[in-house]
Amino acid sequence: MCEALMEIMEPQLMQREKAGHREGLKKGIQGTVDTLRKFGHDDSEIRVAIMNEYGLSIEDAEEYL
């Protein structure tokens, strides 16, 4: 019975896990941006740093700036 329930719930659980991972990643990137700004880095330096560290495109990186 437990296995059957897990099979039914697995897609929903996976979706929640992915959503949680995305949210954690967003918070991590924003924390990196905030920290680099506090240390006086300009947006062009921060853009390159988060693109390299998190594998972001230019467009995605811009959303965090």
N, C-alpha and C positions, 0 to 999 in steps of 0.2 A: 504494500500500500504506500509506504514511504517513497519508494522508487517511482511509482506512478505519479505521485504528487510532484516530485522533483521534475519529472519529464514535462508535466503540464506547466510548472512554474518557471522552468529554466529560461525561456525567452524573456520573461519579465525581469528575472533576476539579472540576466546578462545586460539588459537595457539599463537597469539601475546602476550596475557596476560601471558601465561605460559612461553614463552621465556623471557619476561621482568622480571618475578619473578625469573627465574633461573639466569639471569644476575645480578640482584640485590643481590641475595644470594651469588653468586661468589664474588662480590665486597665486601660484608660484611665479608665473611670468610677471604679474602685476607687482608682486613683492620685489622681484629683481629690478624692475623699472624704478620703483620708488627708492630702493636702496642706491642704485646708481645715480639717481638725481640728487639724493642727499649728499653724495660724494662729489657732486659738481660735474658730472658727465653730461654732455649735451645730447640732444635727441638723435643726432646722426651716429654717435658712438653707441648709444643704447640700442638703436635699431640693429646695428651690426651685431652687437653682443647677443641680443635675444634671437636673432635669425640664426646665428651659429649654434647657440646653446640649445634652442628648442626646435630647430628645423623649420622655422616659419618663413613664409613668403614675405615679400616686401609689403604687400597689402595687409596680410595678417599682422605683421609687426606694427604697422601704422595704427591699427586699431588699439594697440596698447599704449601708444604715445598720446 
